[in-house]
Amino acid sequence: MVTILEGAIKLPIVKADLNLCQGYANCVMEAPEFFDIDDEGLVVILQEKFDEDKRAHVESAARSCPVSALRVEDE
Amino acid sequence: MSSDVVIVGASVGGVRAAQSLRADGFTGSIKVIDAEDHMPYDKPPLSKGFLSGSQGVDRISLISEKAIAEANIEFLLGTAATKLDVAESRIVLGDKGTLHFDQLVIATGVRARPSPWEATDGVHLLRSLDDALSLRADFESANSVVIVGAGFIGAEVAATARHFGLTTSLVDPLPIPMARVMGDEVGIRFIELHHRNQVQTYFGMGVESITGSKGNLKVELSDGTLLSSDVVVVGIGAVPNDAWLDSSGLLIDNGVVCDEYCRVVGHSNIYAIGDVARWHHPRHGKLVRVEHWTNAVEQAACVSHNITNPDELHQYAPVEYVWSDQYDWKIQLAGITAEADGQVILEDPNNPNRFAAIYNDSAGKYCGVVTVNWPRALIECRKLLSGDYEISVPVQRVEALLAASPSR
């Protein structure tokens, strides 16, 4: 559900560095609703912006990346 | 929740435990101690990109200064834990005093099994950052290397040695070294991989002696073959760093023995994680110790949860996962393939450098998977390993990937 306030609220955002990604897919195991792996073996971000209450979950997935290819930032 | 957590060991398990505790809302003090005085670094690159020199120290950092400050984690580096005093809830730090804890996390890892052979000069083990720097320096000036042990570390070092252009020999007592993990049929493909990359293999042969010194080492094999090399690397496994706990009274048996919640048996406030931990795996119904990066991270997260949620403990029942990079092969392994009964191998007709091997146990159930250059197939199969499936299920998933991929 998209709220009309989305533009006004700062949401956390997850970004992937595709130069670092090696397709280890620990992020997919940890948070399959946020990440997947494509046919080339690179991460696909399914949901870039997310609510603050998901931050710990997404950060945990980022910490599970063996090459630190994922980063959670504030928009 | 306010109390003092002490984490012994600043490798990936210890560092991720500290970070997870903050993420889980822990408000007490967190101290991480380690005998090494390097800032926390990641170990998998030490046999690959860091050894080759393509990755610098900054690229293998486990945590930034900013993240350390934000999470308010205190690191005591260059400080070895020498003794655990359970009755007094404190760690002895050699001649640097003691450290109180309310909760203790043991994350001291493993060390490389030492070389039992005579020569020392030019003979390398590989476990720490300093080991890797020393080996890289020798690789830069050497012309030849003999690597003893063709497990993941030995094979990765062989690949990196070829990157340096060294004449490379690889020795292992098993005729098909990778067979112990992946079975004969897949194991043979790994031998062919070494041969395609001009590595001389001496498999099914033991090492009788290593003599001489750097630049002039002699490795004598059990069949009488005498190999000469400038450098030798010994990669014959690892042993848990648990000697500092000898007087603690903790149960030590090939690692620190823990229950299914990763608590050291008999102690509700002492946990062990990572390579040094041998815990009761609820799905396997036995004690296991796993020397894999992902296991350390997942176990750290579980222990953090259990420290911060003592009334809602989580059992630790992970699916095993490990990777290796050798030459142009990205190898990924999930589940238990070592004790499998058979396997189905699926090839990608469009990519000769890609395959998946899907393993079944003696009851025909799916139990593990190995993929080469195929992360998409690995993740499909890895997701199924926490369930109970016939081998046909992952096989069909991978066949579906093949059917969907456009032919080139």
Chai-1 contact restraints between the chains, C-beta under 6 A:
chainA,res_idxA,chainB,res_idxB,connection_type,confidence,min_distance_angstrom,max_distance_angstrom,comment,restraint_id
A,G23,B,P375,contact,1.0,0.0,6.0,A-B,restraint_1
A,A25,B,P375,contact,1.0,0.0,6.0,A-B,restraint_2
A,A25,B,I379,contact,1.0,0.0,6.0,A-B,restraint_3
A,N26,B,T294,contact,1.0,0.0,6.0,A-B,restraint_4
A,V28,B,I379,contact,1.0,0.0,6.0,A-B,restraint_5
A,I37,B,P375,contact,1.0,0.0,6.0,A-B,restraint_6
A,I37,B,R376,contact,1.0,0.0,6.0,A-B,restraint_7
A,I37,B,I379,contact,1.0,0.0,6.0,A-B,restraint_8
A,D39,B,R376,contact,1.0,0.0,6.0,A-B,restraint_9
A,G41,B,P375,contact,1.0,0.0,6.0,A-B,restraint_10
A,A56,B,A23,contact,1.0,0.0,6.0,A-B,restraint_11
A,R63,B,R16,contact,1.0,0.0,6.0,A-B,restraint_12
A,S64,B,V297,contact,1.0,0.0,6.0,A-B,restraint_13
A,P66,B,W293,contact,1.0,0.0,6.0,A-B,restraint_14
